[in-house]
Amino acid sequence: MRRLGLFALVLAIVSGTVLGAVPAPRTIARQDPAPVTIQEVGLAQAQAALAAAVAAAQARDLEMVVAVVDTGANLKAFVRMDGAPLVSVDVAIAKARTAVLVQAPSGALGPLVQPGQPLYGLEVTNGGLVTFPGGIPLFGADGAVIGAIGVSGGSVEEDQAVAEAGAAVLGGPNATPTP
């Protein structure tokens, strides 16, 4: 019986019968915004970038791992060349994820995450970011980020060069080497 009384009191408060009338609903002016269109790297583009990166690695006699992710940092295309180090699998994916999440080359973060710098500790967020070269964003024709490519298995300079070769095949803003 006591529970029923408590339930009735709660119901009365929620329905507005206790403490006066129910306040009038607030009117919120709504505007119908234009739908948001998000561009993403397509499968054919991801595979082309992958193939170009593999060709660049082979031309340098390197065994590498290459990963392409979409704008949500989800894996779109991936290859581990025969003999590529196993540790490079996670590193290549993390480089690509980093580049798309920050919409900048992974190596650009290095100086900013050092002790005393403004982004110190950022590399431990988002499941782990990589702050050295080898991950670069991929751009659509209009300059919007559509994904990213990450490469691992060589020196950071080799990783960066192979990533740039993979991106360059997409043309447009991707054809310019990353600063």
N, C-alpha and C positions, 0 to 999 in steps of 0.2 A: 504494500500500500504506500509506504514511504517512497519507494522508487517511482511509483506512478505519479506521485505528487511532484517529485523533482523533475521528472520527464515533462509534466504539464507546465511547470514553471519555465523550463528551458524552451519548450515549444512556444510558450506565450512570449517570451523575450525575443526569440528569433522571428516570430510572426508580427511583432510590434504591438501586441495587445496590452502589454505591460509597459509602463513608462511612456504612455502616450501613443500617438498615431505614428504610422510608418512614415519616415521622411520621404519627400518626393524624390524620385530618381533624378540623378544628375544627367543633364544632357551634354553629351560630348559631340562637338561638331566633327563629323567625319568627312574626310576627303578621300576620294578614291585615287590613291597614288598609282602611278604607272607600274606595271609589273617589273620586277627586277630580272634582268637577263644576265645570266652568268655564262661566260664562255669557258669551255674546257678543252684541253688537248684531246683530240680524237684518237681512236685506236690506230688509224693509219699514220697519223702524225707521230704518235708515241713509238710505233714500230720503226718508222723512218729514222727518228732520232737515235733509237737503239742501234739500228744497223749502221748508221754513220759513225757512232761512237765505237762500236766493235771494229769497224774498218780502220778507224784512227788508232785504236789500241794495237791491232794486228800490224799496222804499218810501223809502229814503234817497237814491235816484238814484245808486247806486254800482255799479261793475262789479267783481266780486270772484271769487275762486277759493275753493271750499269743498271740503274733504276730510273723509271719515269713515273711521276705521280701526277694526279689531277689537282684541281684547285682546292679540293678538300684534303689533300695530302694522302689520298688513297692510291695504292700501287696500281698503275695502269699497264706498264710493260716492264719486263725484268729479264736479265740474262746474267748468268755466271759463266764466264768463259772457262774452258777446260784448264785446270791448274791454278785458277784464281784463288787467292787465300780465302778460307772460310770466314774469317773475321770481317772481310770486306763486304759480305752480304749485308749485315746490319749497318755498316758504316755508309755504304752507297745509298741505301734507303733513307737513313737519317740525314744525309747531306741533301737529298732531294726534298725531304719533308721540311727541313730547315729553310731551304731557299724559297719554297712556296709559302710557308707560314709567315716569314718575315718579308717576303717579296723583294729579296735582295740576295746576292751571292752569299753562300755560307761563310766564305772567308772574310767578308766585310764585318762579321761580328767579332772576330778575334780580338782586335784592339779594344772593343767596347765592353768586353766581359772580364777584363783583368781586374784584380783587386783595386779598389779605389775609383774605378770607372763607373759610368752611369748605369750600365746594364750588368754589373757584376752579379753572377748567379743565374743569369737567364738560361744558360746552357743546361740547367737541370730541370727546366720547365718543359711542358708539352711532351713528356715521355722521353726527354733527352734531345737536345739540339747539338749540332756539330758546328764548331766555330773556326774551321780551317777550310781552305779551298777544295773545290771539287763538286759543289752543288750550285747550280745556277737556275734562276727562273726562266721559264719559256713564255714568250709573248705572242699574242695574237696580232693580226695585221694592224689593229687600232692601238696597240701598245698595252692592252690589258694582260695581266698575268693569266695564263691558261693552264699552267702546270709547272713542273720543274724536272730537271735531270740531275742525278747524282752519280758520281763515279768514284770507285775506290779500287786499290790494288797496286798503284804505283806510288811515286813521290807525290806530294801535294801539287807540284807544278805539272806533273804528267796527268794527274787526275783532272786538274782544271783544263788543260789543253784538250783532253779527250771529251770532257763535258762540253766545251765550246764547239768542238767539231760536231757533236751530236745535235746541239742546238742550232748550229748554222744551217743545217739541211732544211730547217723550217723556213728560212728566209726572213725577210722583213727585219724587225728589230733584233732578231736572233743572230743575224749574220755579223754583227759587230762584236768583237771580243769584249769580254767583261773586264772593266778596269781593275 
